[in-house]
Amino acid sequence: MIRRGLLSFFMFAVAFTSIIAFNNVPVIASGAKETSGDKEAVHSASNEIVVKFKADVNVPYKDGVEREVKAKKDNDLNGILSEYSDLKINRLFKIMDSETKNVDKAKAIFQNYYTITVPEGADSEKLLKKLNNSKLVEEAYSKPIVIEEPSLSSNSTPVLPSNDPNNIYQSYLNAASQGINAPYAWQYEGGDGKGISYVDVERGWALGHEDLTAHSIPLLTGSQIVATSADHGTAVLGVISAVDNTIGNIGLASKAQPMVSSWWRTGEYGNIAEALIVAADALDAGDVILIEIQTTYPGASGYVPIEVYSAEFDAIRYAINHGITVVAAAGNGTVNLDTFQDSSGKYILNRTSPDFKDSGAIMVGAASDTVPHTRMYFSNYGNRIDAYGWGTGVHTLAAASPSATTGYQTSFNGTSSATPIVTAAAIALQGIVKAEYGVTYSPSQLREILRDPVLNTPSSSPSTDKIGYLPNLKNIIDNLPVPVVDTTAPSQPANLISPSKTTTSISLSWDASTDNVGVAHYEILRDSVLVGTSLTTSYTDTGLSAGQAYVYTVKAVDAANNKSLPSSLTISTNSSNIVTVYYKQGYSTPYIHYRPAGGTWTTAPGVAMPASEVPGYNKYTINVGSATGLEAVFNNGSGTWDNNGGSNYFFPVGTSTFIAGTITSGVPVNNTVTVYYKRGFSTPYIHYRPAGGTWTSVPGVAMPTSEFAGYNKYTVSIGSATSLEAVFNNGSGTWDNNGGGNYFFNIGTSTFDSGTITAGTP
């Protein structure tokens, strides 16, 4: 006997393009009319671009990061920012900021995503090409946006379909081979969805509809309802959740708790991935997300699944990694997904290709409502698709506006109608196994059950239809697989290495682990502290200190949170190469305009060089990273340049002194000469030059009185010169120049008395 229990199962149902004819029985929604075409599709727009930076770029997650991006000195990005001075680089996910990564490491990957609005008059394709050429960008693509209109215990709360007047029109709930046999599941505890929650992700509903209002359906954070999409979302909810009352329809899983998350966000912007993350955060393991969205893609002949875009793919993986089942429409594009190629020419939707990227979602195609079921002409197809539902003739709810309280239709269709049918089957199964075993299926086990050709109803020609199987709840329940309580940890990641590193980042890679169910992600720890997770076999850690050793540990984690043995690696960041320049020339405020050898130049005129600890010199220190030297020119900040006659100056790593075009190694030599002077001038002046150097301006410098009575004193910094040449005067034209021979003072301290020079103080 199966125990009674509760099942908490949230389901993402994909509300894709419906190809709809509205023949409403018995009540027609106001303004409904027969239409043909997609109801709720998403296409690639040219006015907004998603940019995914590489993990080691380390740009703060906030709006307006143009300055921080410029500081990375990438020629391609700086060229774009120079060409479009008003261009803004903002967060893709408004629900996150720079602190989110510190709080939730699982969301770190989403902080690599930013968005750019294509400037007016710009060629979006050329802009995309420039972005993808940048060494800092992992991927850039046009952001998808919306196009309008696409032996078990008995049940403790029995479902009563006979008093729902429209039940007779809902043939998709009938026994196989016609339908999924929902009434068979309703006999059993949890088979009506009791204890399970799911989220419908699209953008419009009439949540007060008479056949939904009893659910008190929550509108999740950041969601905004779009009036023109209310009919579509209401129809989807009706298939699964029409209340078991005496009014109209009955939902296939009527006692599950529905929620909704709109991808049209508060603030008037579209963000599908953000809506998915919000949905996942509202659910528990065993629940379900339904995605009712399709998209266009450059080069594709029709609509394709939303997971072809990286941000949405990562958001789906985020939900799957938390044990949430995701059900997504395959789309109404008549596209062979086996031959679909992404912008890199990879067959990411073909299970037999080494390029295959598995989001973990259950993908749904559309078939006829007649037996044997044949693939509908518009449905996408291929080995990626797991299951099918009715793509035509689905009787469900309708709504003329978000405030509508009644309305029904007879011909909801497309993968929009097929997907909630499969979603309801998934909810029913999760409810039953949770009631029986106290646990739910993992997303991967549930998908394999619904893909099983032995348990489910094939289409008329599976080899050519390529849309998977229609769930057969009776057959599955009669042969109910036991939920895998996974206690087996993945294998230890092998061959952990660092393929590259810089002074501030370390990249890691390793061989994929294996698992009896499947590896969900990898944890990366630095010095025993979790710093991130990765869905792939690589990770880049950023924001590190130069020349510092770190111990990295990588663990494989499965959906049951079993963790592998760790693999560890000790690796140091590169030591920084430092160039220090002491500069002496005539510019009162010299500027240095530079680049690390082979790197990117600073913005002209460069950087003002502050005064140094050596009198007469300015000084600037530059971290050139792994470069072996510095290329530089000098200017006065106002357009006067010294570029070595067009050849520029080159400084090696370390400290150099620049004097009038000559570069010497080391700090400036700072020889000093101190002169004590005694003679008849009441205020003596010293007019001097370092040996071989430049004279001071006439009459020179007044010599202040010294600590010795009757003596004046002056100290002169002569740099690397070995002596000082000088004459004296009274400041008014009377001179003592040693009869034209001048006076010469050695380094150190000397005393001058009536033409005689002696070493030392007076």
C-alpha positions in Angstrom: 0.0 0.0 0.0 1.2 3.5 -0.8 1.1 5.8 2.2 -0.8 9.1 2.0 1.4 12.1 2.0 2.1 15.5 0.5 4.1 16.2 -2.5 5.8 19.6 -3.0 6.6 19.8 -6.7 7.1 23.1 -8.5 6.9 23.0 -12.2 8.2 25.4 -14.8 5.8 25.0 -17.7 6.8 26.7 -21.0 4.1 28.8 -22.5 5.3 28.9 -26.0 3.6 30.1 -29.1 0.1 28.8 -29.5 -1.4 28.4 -32.9 -4.9 29.2 -31.7 -8.4 29.2 -32.9 -10.9 30.4 -30.2 -14.1 28.5 -30.3 -15.4 29.0 -26.8 -17.7 26.5 -25.1 -19.8 27.3 -23.3 -18.7 30.9 -22.6 -16.6 32.9 -25.0 -14.1 35.5 -23.7 -15.0 39.0 -24.7 -13.3 40.0 -27.9 -12.0 36.5 -28.7 -11.8 35.6 -32.3 -10.3 32.9 -34.5 -6.6 33.5 -35.1 -3.7 31.7 -36.5 -0.1 32.1 -35.6 2.1 32.4 -32.5 0.7 33.9 -29.4 3.7 34.4 -27.2 7.0 34.2 -28.9 10.3 35.7 -28.2 12.7 36.9 -30.9 16.1 38.3 -31.1 15.9 42.1 -31.2 18.6 44.4 -32.5 18.1 47.2 -29.9 19.7 45.4 -26.9 22.7 43.1 -26.6 23.6 40.7 -23.9 27.4 40.6 -23.0 28.8 37.8 -21.0 32.3 38.7 -19.8 34.8 36.1 -19.0 35.0 35.0 -15.4 38.4 36.6 -14.8 37.4 40.1 -16.0 36.2 41.0 -12.5 34.0 44.0 -13.3 31.8 45.1 -10.4 28.2 44.0 -10.8 26.4 47.4 -11.0 24.9 49.6 -13.7 27.2 51.9 -15.6 30.5 50.1 -15.5 32.0 51.9 -18.6 34.9 53.4 -16.5 35.8 50.0 -15.0 35.7 48.4 -18.5 37.9 51.1 -19.9 40.4 50.5 -17.1 40.8 46.9 -18.5 42.5 48.6 -21.5 41.0 46.3 -24.1 41.4 47.8 -27.6 38.1 46.5 -28.9 35.9 47.6 -26.0 37.7 50.9 -25.6 37.2 51.5 -29.3 33.4 50.9 -28.9 33.2 53.2 -25.9 35.1 55.9 -27.7 32.9 55.6 -30.8 29.7 55.6 -28.8 30.3 58.1 -25.9 26.8 57.6 -24.5 26.9 53.8 -24.5 26.0 52.3 -21.1 26.9 48.9 -19.8 24.4 47.8 -17.2 23.5 44.7 -15.2 21.4 42.1 -17.0 19.9 41.0 -13.7 18.5 43.8 -11.6 17.8 41.4 -8.7 21.5 41.1 -8.1 24.4 43.4 -7.1 28.1 43.0 -6.3 27.2 41.6 -2.8 25.0 38.7 -4.2 28.0 36.7 -5.2 29.4 36.8 -1.6 26.1 35.6 -0.2 25.1 33.0 -2.8 28.0 31.4 -4.7 25.6 29.5 -6.9 24.6 32.8 -8.5 28.1 33.9 -9.2 27.8 32.9 -12.9 25.0 35.4 -13.5 27.2 38.3 -12.5 29.2 37.9 -15.7 26.1 39.0 -17.7 25.6 42.7 -18.7 23.4 44.4 -21.2 24.0 47.2 -23.8 21.4 49.2 -25.6 22.4 49.5 -29.3 23.1 53.3 -29.9 20.8 55.0 -32.4 22.1 54.6 -35.9 24.6 51.9 -35.0 24.8 48.6 -37.0 24.0 46.0 -34.4 25.7 43.2 -36.3 28.9 45.1 -36.5 28.7 46.0 -32.9 28.2 42.4 -32.0 31.2 41.4 -34.1 33.4 44.0 -32.3 32.2 42.8 -28.9 32.8 39.1 -29.7 36.3 40.0 -30.9 37.2 41.3 -27.4 39.5 39.1 -25.4 37.4 40.0 -22.3 34.1 38.8 -23.7 33.0 35.2 -23.6 29.9 35.8 -25.7 27.7 38.6 -27.0 24.3 38.2 -28.6 21.1 40.0 -29.3 18.8 39.9 -26.3 15.7 37.8 -26.9 12.5 39.9 -26.4 8.8 39.3 -26.9 6.6 39.2 -30.0 2.9 39.5 -29.2 0.7 36.4 -29.3 2.2 32.6 -28.9 -1.6 -0.7 -5.6 -1.8 2.6 -4.2 -3.8 4.3 -1.5 -6.8 6.2 -2.5 -6.9 10.0 -2.7 -7.9 11.6 0.6 -9.4 14.5 -1.3 -11.1 12.9 -4.3 -11.3 14.7 -7.6 -14.9 15.0 -8.9 -14.8 15.7 -12.6 -18.4 14.9 -13.2 -19.7 18.1 -11.7 -17.3 20.3 -13.8 -19.5 20.9 -16.9 -16.6 21.3 -19.4 -14.9 18.1 -18.3 -16.6 16.3 -21.3 -14.6 18.5 -23.7 -11.2 17.8 -22.1 -10.4 14.6 -24.0 -6.6 15.1 -23.4 -7.2 13.9 -19.8 -8.7 10.6 -21.1 -7.0 7.2 -21.0 -4.2 6.3 -23.4 -3.8 6.3 -26.3 -6.0 9.4 -26.5 -4.8 11.3 -23.5 -2.5 11.0 -20.4 -5.1 9.2 -18.2 -5.3 11.9 -15.5 -8.3 10.3 -13.8 -6.3 7.2 -13.1 -3.7 9.3 -11.2 -6.5 11.2 -9.3 -7.4 8.0 -7.5 -4.1 8.1 -5.5 -2.8 10.4 -2.9 -0.8 13.2 -4.6 -2.0 12.2 -8.1 -4.0 15.4 -8.3 -0.9 17.5 -7.6 -1.6 18.0 -3.9 1.5 19.1 -2.1 3.2 20.2 -5.3 3.9 23.8 -6.4 4.8 25.0 -9.8 5.6 28.4 -11.5 4.4 29.4 -14.9 6.9 31.7 -16.6 5.4 33.9 -19.3 4.0 37.4 -19.0 0.2 37.6 -18.7 -2.7 36.0 -16.8 -6.2 36.6 -15.4 -5.5 35.4 -11.9 -9.1 36.2 -10.8 -10.7 33.9 -13.3 -13.6 32.0 -11.8 -11.8 28.7 -12.4 -8.5 29.9 -10.9 -9.3 32.4 -8.1 -9.6 29.8 -5.4 -5.9 29.1 -5.7 -5.0 32.7 -4.7 -2.1 32.5 -7.2 1.0 34.6 -6.2 2.6 36.9 -8.7 6.3 36.6 -7.9 8.7 39.4 -7.1 9.4 41.8 -9.9 6.7 40.5 -12.2 4.5 42.8 -14.3 1.4 41.5 -16.2 1.0 42.4 -19.8 -2.6 42.8 -20.7 -2.3 41.4 -24.3 -0.9 38.1 -22.9 -3.5 37.5 -20.3 -5.4 35.0 -22.5 -2.4 32.9 -23.2 -1.3 32.5 -19.6 -4.8 31.9 -18.4 -5.2 29.1 -20.9 -2.0 27.5 -19.7 -3.0 27.7 -16.1 -6.4 26.3 -16.9 -4.9 23.0 -18.4 -3.1 22.3 -15.1 -5.0 24.2 -12.4 -8.6 24.8 -13.3 -10.3 24.3 -9.9 -12.3 21.2 -9.1 -15.6 23.0 -8.6 -19.0 23.1 -10.4 -18.2 26.0 -12.8 -16.2 25.0 -15.9 -13.1 23.0 -16.5 -11.0 20.7 -14.3 -7.2 21.0 -14.2 -5.1 17.9 -14.8 -3.3 18.6 -11.5 -5.9 20.8 -9.9 -4.7 20.6 -6.3 -1.1 21.7 -7.1 -0.3 25.3 -6.0 0.4 27.5 -9.0 2.5 30.6 -9.0 3.5 32.9 -11.9 6.7 34.8 -12.8 6.5 37.3 -15.6 9.5 37.9 -17.7 8.2 41.4 -18.3 9.7 43.0 -15.2 8.7 45.9 -13.0 10.5 48.9 -14.5 9.3 48.0 -18.0 12.1 45.7 -19.3 12.1 42.1 -20.4 14.4 39.6 -18.8 13.5 35.9 -19.1 16.5 34.6 -17.2 15.7 36.8 -14.3 12.1 35.6 -14.2 13.5 32.0 -14.1 15.9 32.7 -11.2 13.0 34.3 -9.2 10.9 31.3 -9.9 13.6 28.8 -8.8 14.1 30.8 -5.6 10.4 30.5 -4.8 10.4 26.7 -5.1 11.8 23.6 -3.3 13.4 20.5 -4.7 10.7 18.4 -6.4 8.7 21.4 -7.6 8.4 22.4 -11.2 8.9 25.4 -13.5 6.9 25.7 -16.8 8.5 27.9 -19.5 6.0 29.2 -22.1 8.4 31.1 -24.4 10.1 30.5 -27.7 12.7 32.6 -29.6 14.2 33.3 -33.0 17.9 32.8 -33.5 20.2 34.1 -36.3 20.3 31.5 -39.1 17.5 29.4 -37.7 14.6 28.8 -40.1 11.9 29.3 -37.4 11.3 29.6 -33.6 13.6 27.6 -31.3 13.7 26.8 -27.6 14.7 29.7 -25.3 17.6 27.6 -23.8 19.7 28.3 -27.0 20.7 31.6 -25.3 23.4 31.4 -22.6 21.7 33.4 -19.8 18.5 31.4 -20.0 20.5 28.1 -20.3 22.4 29.0 -17.1 19.1 30.0 -15.3 17.6 26.6 -16.2 20.7 24.8 -14.9 20.4 26.9 -11.7 16.9 25.5 -11.2 17.9 21.9 -12.1 20.9 22.0 -9.8 18.4 22.9 -6.9 16.3 19.8 -7.7 13.6 21.7 -9.5 12.1 20.1 -12.7 11.9 22.4 -15.6 9.5 21.7 -18.5 10.0 23.8 -21.6 8.2 24.1 -25.0 10.3 23.1 -28.0 8.7 25.8 -30.1 6.6 26.2 -33.2 9.2 26.7 -35.8 9.1 23.5 -37.8 12.8 23.3 -37.1 14.8 20.0 -37.0 16.7 20.7 -33.7 19.2 17.9 -34.6 20.6 20.2 -37.3 20.3 23.5 -35.5 23.6 25.3 -35.1 24.5 28.1 -32.7 26.6 31.1 -33.7 29.8 29.0 -33.3 28.5 26.3 -35.6 27.9 23.9 -32.8 25.0 21.4 -32.7 24.0 22.2 -29.1 20.5 20.6 -29.3 21.6 17.3 -30.8 22.1 14.6 -28.2 24.4 12.6 -30.4 26.8 15.5 -31.1 29.8 16.2 -28.9 28.6 19.8 -28.9 25.4 18.9 -27.1 24.5 21.2 -24.2 22.0 19.6 -21.8 20.1 22.2 -19.8 18.3 19.3 -17.9 14.9 20.6 -18.9 12.1 18.3 -20.2 11.5 19.6 -23.7 8.0 19.2 -25.2 6.8 18.9 -28.8 3.2 19.1 -30.2 1.1 16.3 -31.8 -2.4 15.9 -33.1 -5.4 15.3 -30.8 -6.4 12.3 -32.8 -5.1 8.7 -32.5 -2.6 7.8 -33.7 -1.0 11.1 -32.7 1.2 12.6 -35.5 3.6 15.5 -35.2 1.9 18.8 -35.9 3.3 20.6 -38.9 4.6 23.5 -36.9 6.2 21.6 -34.0 10.0 21.5 -33.7 11.4 18.0 -33.7 14.6 16.1 -33.0 16.3 13.8 -30.5 16.4 16.7 -27.9 12.6 16.5 -27.4 11.5 14.3 -24.5 7.7 14.3 -24.6 4.7 15.5 -26.5 1.2 16.7 -25.7 -1.8 17.8 -27.7 -0.9 20.7 -30.0 -4.5 21.4 -31.1 -8.0 21.1 -29.8 -7.3 21.7 -26.1 -10.3 23.0 -24.2 -9.2 25.3 -21.5 -9.8 28.8 -20.0 -9.8 32.1 -21.8 -9.5 35.7 -20.7 -10.1 38.9 -22.6 -8.0 40.9 -20.1 -6.1 40.5 -16.8 -9.3 41.4 -15.0 -11.5 38.8 -16.7 -13.3 36.5 -14.4 -14.8 34.1 -17.0 -14.1 32.8 -20.5 -13.4 29.4 -22.1 -11.9 28.2 -25.4 -12.0 25.0 -27.3 -8.8 25.1 -29.5 -5.8 26.2 -27.5 -2.9 24.9 -29.4 0.8 24.8 -30.4 3.5 23.8 -28.1 1.8 26.2 -25.7 -1.0 23.7 -25.2 1.2 20.6 -25.3 3.6 21.8 -22.6 1.2 22.2 -19.7 -0.2 18.7 -20.4 3.2 17.2 -19.9 3.8 19.5 -17.0 0.7 18.2 -15.3 1.8 14.6 -15.8 5.1 15.5 -14.1 3.3 17.1 -11.2 1.0 14.1 -10.7 3.9 11.7 -10.6 5.9 13.8 -8.1 2.8 14.0 -5.9 2.3 10.3 -5.9 5.9 9.3 -5.2 6.2 12.0 -2.5 3.1 10.6 -0.8 4.5 7.0 -1.0 8.2 7.5 -0.4 8.5 10.9 1.3 10.9 12.0 -1.5 10.4 13.2 -5.1 12.1 12.2 -8.3 15.2 14.1 -9.3 14.8 16.2 -12.5 16.9 13.7 -14.4 15.0 10.6 -13.2 11.6 12.2 -13.9 12.8 13.1 -17.4 13.9 9.6 -18.1 10.5 8.2 -16.9 8.7 10.5 -19.3 11.1 9.6 -22.2 10.7 5.9 -21.6 9.1 4.3 -24.8 7.9 1.3 -22.8 5.9 3.3 -20.3 4.5 6.0 -22.5 2.5 6.4 -25.7 4.5 6.7 -29.0 3.5 9.0 -31.9 2.4 7.4 -35.1 6.0 7.3 -36.4 8.5 8.0 -33.7 11.5 7.7 -36.0 10.2 10.5 -38.2 8.0 12.5 -35.8 10.9 12.9 -33.3 8.8 14.5 -30.6 9.2 11.9 -27.8 6.2 10.2 -26.1 2.8 11.2 -24.6 2.8 10.5 -20.8 0.7 7.4 -19.9 0.1 7.9 -16.2 -1.7 4.5 -15.7 1.2 2.6 -17.2 3.8 4.6 -15.2 1.8 4.3 -11.9 1.3 0.6 -12.4 5.0 0.2 -12.8 6.0 3.0 -10.5 9.7 3.5 -10.4 11.1 4.0 -6.9 12.7 7.5 -6.5 16.4 7.1 -6.5 17.6 8.2 -3.1 21.0 9.0 -4.3 23.8 8.4 -1.8 26.6 7.8 -4.3 29.0 10.6 -4.6 30.5 11.6 -8.0 34.0 10.5 -8.8 36.9 12.7 -7.8 37.8 15.3 -10.4 41.1 14.3 -12.1 44.0 16.2 -13.6 43.4 19.5 -11.8 45.7 22.0 -13.5 46.1 25.7 -14.0 46.3 26.4 -17.7 46.9 30.1 -17.3 47.4 32.8 -14.6 48.1 36.4 -14.2 49.2 38.6 -11.3 45.5 38.8 -10.1 43.8 35.7 -11.5 44.3 31.9 -11.7 42.4 29.7 -14.2 41.7 26.1 -13.3 40.6 23.1 -15.4 40.0 19.4 -14.7 38.6 16.3 -16.2 34.8 15.7 -15.8 33.7 13.5 -12.9 31.2 10.7 -13.4 28.1 10.0 -11.3 25.4 7.3 -11.1 22.7 10.0 -11.8 24.7 13.0 -13.0 27.0 15.7 -11.9 25.1 18.9 -11.1 28.1 21.3 -10.7 31.5 21.7 -9.2 32.5 23.5 -6.0 35.8 25.5 -6.0 37.4 26.4 -2.7 40.4 28.7 -2.2 42.3 28.1 1.0 39.4 26.0 2.3 36.8 28.7 1.6 34.1 28.3 -1.1 34.7 30.9 -3.8 32.4 29.7 -6.6 30.7 27.0 -8.5 31.0 25.9 -12.1 28.7 24.0 -14.4 31.7 23.2 -16.6 35.1 21.7 -16.0 36.9 25.1 -15.7 36.9 28.1 -13.4 38.7 31.4 -13.2 39.4 33.0 -9.8 39.9 36.7 -9.8 40.8 39.6 -7.5 44.0 37.9 -6.2 47.3 39.3 -4.9 50.4 39.2 -7.0 53.1 36.6 -6.1 50.8 34.9 -3.6 50.4 31.1 -3.2 46.9 29.7 -3.0 45.6 26.2 -2.4 42.6 25.3 -4.6 40.2 22.4 -4.0 37.6 21.2 -6.5 34.7 18.9 -5.6 32.0 17.4 -7.9 28.5 17.7 -6.6 25.3 15.8 -7.8 21.7 16.9 -7.5 21.4 15.1 -4.1 24.3 17.2 -2.8 26.6 14.2 -2.6 30.2 15.5 -2.9 33.2 13.8 -4.4 36.6 13.5 -2.8 38.5 16.7 -3.3 41.2 17.4 -5.9 43.7 20.0 -4.7 46.4 22.2 -6.4 48.8 24.8 -4.9 49.5 27.5 -7.4 50.9 31.1 -7.1 49.8 34.1 -9.1 52.5 35.8 -11.2 54.7 38.3 -9.5 54.0 41.8 -10.7 56.6 43.4 -12.9 57.1 47.0 -11.6 58.7 49.9 -13.5 59.6 53.1 -11.6 60.7 56.1 -13.6 62.5 59.1 -12.1 62.1 62.0 -14.5 64.2 65.3 -14.7 63.5 67.8 -17.4 62.2 71.3 -17.9 58.4 70.6 -17.6 57.2 72.0 -14.3 54.5 69.3 -14.2 55.6 66.4 -16.4 53.1 63.8 -17.7 54.0 60.3 -18.6 51.9 58.6 -21.4 52.7 54.9 -21.4 51.8 51.3 -22.1 53.2 48.0 -20.8 55.3 46.6 -23.7 52.8 45.3 -26.3 49.8 46.5 -24.3 47.3 49.4 -24.4 48.3 53.1 -24.1 46.9 55.3 -21.4 44.6 58.0 -22.5 46.5 61.2 -23.6 48.1 63.1 -22.1 48.7 60.3 -19.6 49.4 60.7 -15.9 50.9 63.6 -14.0 54.1 62.6 -12.3 54.3 63.7 -8.7 57.5 65.1 -7.1 59.8 62.5 -5.8 61.9 62.2 -2.6 64.9 63.2 -4.7 64.9 67.0 -5.2 64.5 68.0 -8.8 62.9 64.8 -9.9 59.4 63.6 -10.5 58.6 59.9 -10.0 55.9 57.4 -11.2 55.6 53.7 -10.5 53.7 51.4 -12.9 52.6 47.7 -12.5 53.1 46.3 -16.0 51.9 42.8 -15.0 53.7 40.1 -16.9 55.1 42.6 -19.5 58.9 42.9 -19.6 59.1 46.6 -19.9 57.4 50.0 -20.3 57.1 52.1 -23.5 56.6 55.8 -22.7 56.7 59.4 -23.9 56.5 62.7 -21.9 54.6 65.9 -22.2 53.7 69.0 -20.2 50.0 68.2 -20.1 49.3 71.0 -22.6 50.4 69.6 -26.0 54.2 69.8 -25.8 55.7 66.4 -26.2 59.0 64.6 -25.9 58.7 61.3 -27.8 62.4 60.7 -28.6 62.0 62.0 -32.1 59.1 59.5 -32.8 60.9 56.5 -31.4 59.5 56.7 -27.8 61.4 55.7 -24.7 61.7 52.2 -23.3 62.2 51.4 -19.6 63.1 47.9 -18.3 61.5 46.3 -15.3 62.9 47.9 -12.1 64.0 51.5 -11.4 65.3 53.9 -14.0 66.3 57.6 -14.1 65.5 59.8 -17.1 67.5 63.0 -17.6 67.2 65.0 -20.8 66.6 61.9 -23.0 69.2 59.6 -21.3 68.0 56.6 -19.3 70.2 55.1 -16.6 69.5 52.3 -14.3 68.6 52.9 -10.6 67.5 55.9 -8.6 69.0 59.3 -9.3 72.4 60.0 -7.8 71.9 62.8 -5.4 75.2 64.4 -4.7 75.1 67.5 -2.6 77.5 70.4 -2.0 77.3 72.7 1.0 79.1 76.0 0.9 79.8 78.2 4.0 80.7 81.7 2.7 82.5 84.6 4.5 83.3 87.9 2.7 82.2 91.5 2.7 78.8 91.2 0.8 76.1 91.8 3.4 73.7 89.5 1.5 75.8 87.3 -0.7 74.4 85.5 -3.8 75.7 82.3 -5.2 75.4 81.8 -9.0 76.3 78.2 -9.9 76.0 75.1 -12.0 76.7 71.4 -11.4 80.0 70.7 -13.2 79.1 70.6 -16.9 75.5 71.5 -16.2 73.3 74.6 -16.5 73.9 77.9 -14.7 71.3 79.4 -12.5 69.7 82.6 -13.6 71.6 85.8 -12.7 72.3 86.8 -10.0 71.7 83.3 -8.5 70.4 82.5 -5.1 70.7 84.6 -1.9 72.6 82.6 0.7 70.9 82.7 4.1 72.9 83.1 7.4 74.3 79.9 8.9 74.6 78.5 12.4 78.2 80.0 12.4 78.5 83.7 13.2 79.7 85.7 10.2 79.0 83.0 7.7 76.2 82.4 5.1 75.4 78.9 4.0 73.8 77.2 0.9 73.3 73.5 0.0 73.0 72.5 -3.6 71.8 69.2 -5.0 74.0 68.4 -8.1 72.6 65.0 -8.9 75.3 62.8 -10.4 77.8 65.7 -11.0 81.0 65.4 -9.1 81.5 69.1 -8.2 79.9 72.5 -8.2 81.1 75.5 -10.2 80.2 78.9 -8.6 80.7 82.7 -8.4 79.5 85.1 -5.9 77.9 88.6 -6.0 76.0 91.2 -3.9 72.8 90.9 -5.9 73.4 94.4 -7.4 76.1 93.8 -10.0 79.3 93.5 -7.9 80.9 90.1 -8.6 83.6 87.8 -7.3 84.4 85.3 -10.1 88.0 84.5 -9.1 89.4 86.8 -11.7 87.4 85.0 -14.4 88.5 81.5 -13.2 85.4 80.8 -11.1 85.4 78.7 -8.0 85.0 74.9 -7.8 83.6 73.0 -4.8 83.9 69.2 -4.2 81.0 67.0 -3.1 80.4 67.5 0.6 80.9 70.5 2.8 83.4 73.4 2.1 84.2 76.8 3.7 84.9 79.8 1.5 86.8 82.7 3.1 88.2 85.5 1.0 88.8 83.4 -2.1 90.2 80.4 -0.1 88.3 77.1 -0.1 88.8 74.6 2.7 87.1 71.2 3.4 84.6 71.1 6.2 82.7 73.6 8.3 84.2 76.8 9.5 
